[in-house]
Amino acid sequence: MPALPDRIEPQIDYALLVKRYAEQHQAQRWPRQRLLHECLRAAIRDGTLAAGTRLVASRALAEELGIARNSVLYAYEQLSSEGYVAGDRRGTVVANIAPDRARQPAGAASQHGLSQRARDLRTVAEPASMMKAFTPGVPALDQFPMALWRRHVERAMRSLAVEQLNYADPAGEPLLRAAIADHLRAARGVVCEPEQVFITDGTQGSLDICMRALADEGDMLWMENPGYGGALAAGRAAGLMIAAIAVDEDGLAPHAGDWLTHPPRLIYTTPSHQYPTGGVLSLRRRLALIDAARAAGALIIEDDYDSEFRHDGPPLPAMQGLAPDAPVVYLGTFSKTMFPALRIGFLVAPPALAAPLAQMRAQSCATGRVADQLALAEFLRSGQFARHVRRMRRLYRQRRDALVAALDAHLGSVAEVHGASSGMHLALRFHDIALNDGAISAQARAHGIVAQPLSKHAVKENRRWRGLMLGYAQVPASEIDALVRTLAALVHLEAYQARRKTGAAARALGT
């Protein structure tokens, strides 16, 4: 590695630096030498001119600024007398002093300029914590056939023509759209043609398209409560009104009054594995929701995010294919079945919306990553994707079984398991809604365990669901019992403290 230079020589536009300082401090009428001195001192104090920076020679700076050289010499001498710079045989160098930046603590930065909906966004997990047990939504990355995938990508790179280095089709590579359409018809009962498939950078990208393209600002979005925060964020960012629709053990459960008091334009649902509770929407409810949405002139956004992993019983087909011309936009992703960094998802639009969406994408989205899309098309066509999913389904079922057994053994007296029949996570629901799932989650994190509180996913206050969301796909079965023992100790301690508080309150009322 080449040695670093002894002195930093950044390319600084001193004229622009002085101009901005003069404007910000209303100092245009100051004497030139004072203005230069104050400007350089401020730049050193805030770190713009870092320690070790060699200032430009006085003659060159005078020429750049159009001032007398004596003015520059005065400024440099003043800075030297104050200890901000020092001279050596190679010129004038910024001294090693701590920058005087007005830094605020993390999370306390001013939000001036942000919209209210931007301030309302939920905090997302730090990347480092996303690899810990029991982070939901993370597949068994160490089991992905990376060598095989690398060969597919390399073949795709070698096959690229010169014109494919240009901006790509905004809807996605035709080969991948066709491969996805074939896969969905066979595996999920989706009725579609390649022209209805649009490639996105993941489910969040698909949601942003739906919320902005399929509804106007002020329209009503139905959200499952509790529900997926990413959909809530997309709806708020698009300026939609939000209605929190109750979720029971079987998923979305709207009442007749919901259709009358706040009729929806969009209905967001996760019918195959409700996020976060894990309920599976029954066939009867699916058909009823389709009929009611059609009557109301609403569109259903069906997020089928981890439907490939069904552990108990036959999988229910996607809502999109249950009825002719169902008013459903179908969303899918490869982040759960392959790996999140791939950043490829898709949406399937109803036939009547395919052409307008294609036109909108052409005007607002210049896509690329052709090689990855071609590699994925080959991965699907070759049968390697189906083989990988089957292998992961067996692995996740083993890990699910280990987690359910540990939860029954160590927490069966205070909680029950929901949503273990499919997917990559389950919900542990507390019998006592007075238990503070947020406090338990924070204590678990201090022990190196990620256990998201169900209350975190509430769209509107919802005391029906109190508990923990536990992802198991990335956790080896051999480690699960010990992790659950640690988690159980925290839950039982919280339950004991809650009982003491309840008893103390009852005694106080009795006296």
N, C-alpha and C positions, 0 to 999 in steps of 0.2 A: 504494500500500500504506500503511495507517495506521501511524503511528509507534508503536514499542513503548514501554511505560511505563518511566519511569526506575527505578522500584522494583518488585520482584515482590511481589504481595500474594496468596499462596496461601491456599486455604481449609484451615486446619490445625485439627484438633481437639486443642487443647492439653491438655485434661483426659485424653483417651485417651493422648496422648504421655507425659504424666507418669505415668499409671497403669502403662503398659507398662514404662517405665524402672524404676519402683519394684519391680515384680514381677521383672524380669530381674536386678536388682542387690540384691534382698532389702533394699530401702531404705525399706520402709513406715514405719519408726519414726524416720527422719531428721527433723530440723526442717524445716518447710515451705520456708523460704528456701534452705536448703542443697540440698534435693531439687530445687527448681525450677532453681537455678543449675547443678547437675550435669547435670540432664536437658537443659537448653538448650545447654550446652556440648557435650555428646555429640552432640546433633542437628546442631549446626553442624559439628563435626569429621567426622561421617560423611556430610555433604551433605544430610541431611533438610531442614535449613534452609539453602538455598543462598545464596551471596553475592548481596547486593542485596535479600534478603528483608526487608521491613519488619515488625518484630515488632508484635504487637497492643499497643495503649495499655495502660499499667500499670493504670489503673482498670478497664478492660474485662476484662483478664486476671485481676485479683484477683476480680472478680465471677464470672467463668467458673469459676475454680478453687475459689471459696469460701474464700479466704484473705485476710489483711490486705494492703492495698496496699503497706505498708512492706516486706513480704516480697518482693513483685515488684520494688520499687525496689532492694532490696538485691541481688537476683539480676542485674538489669540493670547496676547499678554495678560489680559484680564482673566481669561479662563485658566491660564497657567497659575496666576497668583491665587486663585480660588481653589486650586487643586483638581480642576476638572480635566486638564490635559497636562502632558509632560512632553518636553522636547528630547529628541535623541538625534543621532547623526543622520537618521533617515527622514526626519521631519517632526511634525506635531502629532502626538498619539493620545487618544482618549484614555484617561486613567481608569483603573479598576475600582469603580464605585457601584454600589447597589442602585439599580434603577428605581426611581420614585414613582412607580405606576400606582394609580389608585385602583387597586384590584379589590373586587368584592368576593366574598366567599362563594363557593359553588352553590348554585341554586338561588343566589340572592341578586343576580344581575338584573339590571333594569329591563323591563319588558316594554318600555316605551316604543311605540310603533307597531307592536303586535296586535292583531285582531283579537277580539274576545274569544273566538272559537279556537285560535291558536293557543291562547293561554289555558283553555279548558282541556287541552290534550293530556292524556294520561302519561305518566312516566313509563318509559320502556326499560327493559332489563339491560344491564351492562353485558357486553359480549362475553366477558370472562365468566360470568355467572351462568351463562346459557349451556355450559357443558356439565353442570352439576346435576346430581340426582335431586329432586325429581322434576327437572325443568320440562314443561310440556312442549310438544311440537318438534322436538329434536330427534331425528332418527338415529339408528345405530350406525354412526358414520364409520366406525372401524370395520364394519362388515360390508361396506360398499365395494364392489369389484373395480377398484381404481385402475388396475393395469388394463383390464378389458375396456373400460371407458376411455382410457388414454389412447388406445389403439383406434377406437372409433373417431376420436377427435383428430388424431393424426391423419387418418384416411380422408376425413372431411377437409382438412387443411390442404392436403395434396391435390384434392379434386377441384379446388376453387379456381374458377376462371377469373380473368382480369376484371370483367364487368361486375363480378360478385364482390369486389372490394369497394364498390360504390355504395350509396345508401340503398338499403334493402326494402323489400315490399313492406309497407307500414303494417299490414295485417299479419305478417310473418311469412316464413319460407313455405311455398306451396307444398313441398314434400312433407314437411312436419305437420301442416294443417291436415293433409290427407291421412297421414299416419295416426294422428290423434282422433280424427273422425272415425276411422276404422276401429281403433281401440275402444272408443266410447260406445259404439254400436254393439260390439261384442261383449264388453265387460260390464257396462252400466245401463244398457237399454236406452241410450240416448239416440234420438232420431235427428240426424243432422247430415249435412253435406259439408265438404271442406270449405265452401264459401262462407259458411256460418261460423267457422272457427277463427278466432283472433288470438294471436300470440301476444302475451304481455310479460312484464318482468316479475310476475308473481301475483298472488291473490290480492295484495293491496293495490297493485296497479289496475287489476280488473275492477276492483271496487270503486276506485277513483273514476274510471271510465263510466261505470254504471251510474254513479251518483250525479255526475256532471252531464252526461249525454242523455239520460233517460228521465230526468226530472228537472224542474225549474226551481229557482230559489224560492223558498217558502212552501214548497210541496211537502207532503207528509211521508215520512219514512217510518215504517214499523220495525222496531228492533226487539229481538228476544231479550227478556229480562229475567236472569242475567244473560249477557251476550258478549259477542266478540268485540273488543275495544277497537280493532282496526276498522270495522264497518261503521262503528259509531263516529270515529274520527273522520272517515271519508264523508259521511253524511253531514257532519257539522261543517267540514271544509267547503262543501257544496252549498251551504246555506239552507239545508233542509230542516223542517220541523221534525222533532223526534217524538214518537209515541212508544212508550215501554209496554210491551205485550207480555203477559205472564207466561212463564214456562212451568210445566209440571213434570212428573216423572217420565212422561212420554214426549216431551218437547213442546213446541209452540202451541199455546192453547188460548186463542182469542175468543172473547165472548161476543154475543150478538150485539151488545151495546158498543163494542169497539168499532164495528163497521159503521154505526150511526153517528157516534160522537166525533170520531177523527178518522174518516175514510182515507185509506192510504193511496199514494201514487206508487210507492215501492214497498215491498215486503222482504226483509232480509231474514233468511232462515238457514239453519244447518241441520237438515232433516235426518241425515244418516248417522250423525253423532253430535248431538247438540253441544255447542261450545258455550260454557264449560261443563255442564252437568252430565253430558253423555247420553241423554235420552234419545231414543229412536222413534221418529214420527211414524205412527201406524199408517197402513195403506188407506184406511178409512179417512183419517185426518188429512192425508195428502190430497186425496181426491176432493174432499170438502174444501180445502184451502184453494185448490185450483179453480173450482167452480165459483167460489165466493170472489176470488180475485178477478176472474173474467167478468163477473157481473158488476164489479165495482170499477172496472177499467184500470185495474192495477197490474203491475208487473211483479213477479216473484223473482228474487235473486237467490238461487239455490247454490249455496257454498258447499261443495261436496269434497271438503279438504282432505279427509283421510279415509274415504269409503272403501279403499282397497283392502283394509285390514278388518275383516269381519271374523270374529272368533267363535261365536255361538249362533247356530242357526243360519238359514240361507239369507243372503243379502237382499234387501228390498231394492228394486230398480229405482233409478233416478226419477224424480218428479217430472223432469222435462219430457220423458217419453211415455208418461202414463195416459195422456189424453191428446187427441189430435189438436194441433195448434195451441198447445198449453202456453199460457202467458208467462213463460219461465225463461230467465237468462241463467245459464248453467256455468258455474265457475269451477275450475280445477287447478291443481298445482303439482309440480314435480318436486317441490321442496321436502315433502314428507316421504315420498316413495324413493327418491334418489338422495339429493343433498341440497340444503338451503342455498349454498353459494352458486348453484346453477342459475338461479334467478330466472326461471322460465315457468310461467303459468299460462292459462288460457281461459277464454270465455266463449260460450256458444250462444249466439244471438238467435232469436226467433227469425224465421225466413224474411219477414217483412222489414226487419230492422237491419239486416245484414248489409245491404247497399248503403243506407245512410251512415252506418257506423264506419264502413270502409272509407267513405268520403271524408268523414270527420277525422279519422286516423291519418289519412293522407295529408290533411292540412295541419295537423298538430303533432305528428310523431314521426321522426326520422329514425328508423331502427337499423340495427346492425347485428353483430354476433352471429353471422351466417354459419360459421363452422360449428358452433355449439348446437344450433338448430338442426343442421344436417346430420350431425352425429347422433342427436336424440332421435331423429326420424329413423336412422338405421338401427339404433338400439331398440326401438319399438318394433320395426319390421322384422328384425332378425329373431324375435322371441326372447332376447336377453332380458328385456324389461319384465316380461311376465314371469320368467324364471326367478329373477331377483325378488320380485314382489312375493312370490310363493315362499321363497326361503325366508324372507323377513316376516311373513305372516306366521310361520311356524315359530320363529324365534320370539316374536312379540307375544304370541300366545303363552309360551313358557314363562316369559317374564311377567305377563299379566297374572298367570296362575300363582306365581311366587308372591306377587304383591298382594293379591286378594287373600291368600292364605295367611300372610303375615298380618294384614290389617284385621282379619277376623280374630286371629289369636291374641293380638295385643291391644286392639281398639274396638273390638266388637261390642263391648258393653256401653260405649259412649257414642258410637257412630256407625253408620251403615254405608255400604259401597253402592254407588250408582254409575251407570254407563260403562261397565266393564265388558259388555258384549262385543264391542268393536273399538277401532281406533288405536291411539297410542297413549291415551291418558284415561283416567277415571276420576270420579268425584267422591270424596269422603265427606258425607253429610253428617253434621253433629245432631244428636237427638235434642240437645239443649241449645236453643238459639241464643241463649245468653252468653255462650262461650265466645270469646273474642278471637275470631280466626285471624284477624290482622296481627294481634299480639303474638299468637302462636307462630305465625309465618315469620315474623321478625326474629323470634327466638331461634327458630329452626335455621334461619340464614346464618345466625351467629355460630351455629354448629356445622356449617358447611352444607346445609340441605335447603334446596329450593322447594317450597311448598306454597304455591300461590293461594291466597285466601279467596274463597268463592265470592265474598262480599266485594272484592276488588272489581269484579266483573258486572256489578249491578249497574244497569242503565238508569234506574230510578230506585230509591230506597226499597230494599227487598229483604225482609227478615225471614222469609221462607227458606232461603238457601244460605246456611252458615256452615262452613267447612273448608276443605282443602282440595285443590286441584293437583293431581299427582301424575306426572308423565313417567312412563316406565320403559319406553322403547330403547333408550340408551343405557339402561342400568342393568348390569349383569345379574342374573337370578341369584347367584351365590352371595351377592352383597346386600340383597334387599332386606332380609330379615333383620340384620344388625341396624340398618338405616331406619327401619320402621320402629325398632325398639327405642332408638333415640327420640324419634318423633313422638312415639306413644308416651314417653316420660313427660314430654313438654305438654301434651294434650291433657294428661291426667293431672298434672300440676295445675294447669289452668282451670280444669273442672273442679278440683278441690278448692281452689281460691274462690271460684264463683259460688260454690255451695256455702262457704264461710260468709261471703258477703250477703248472700240471700238470708242465711240464718241470722246474721247480725241485724239486718234490716227488719226481719220479722220480730226479733226480740225487742227492738226499739219501738216498733209499733205496739207491741203488747204491753209495754210499760207506759 
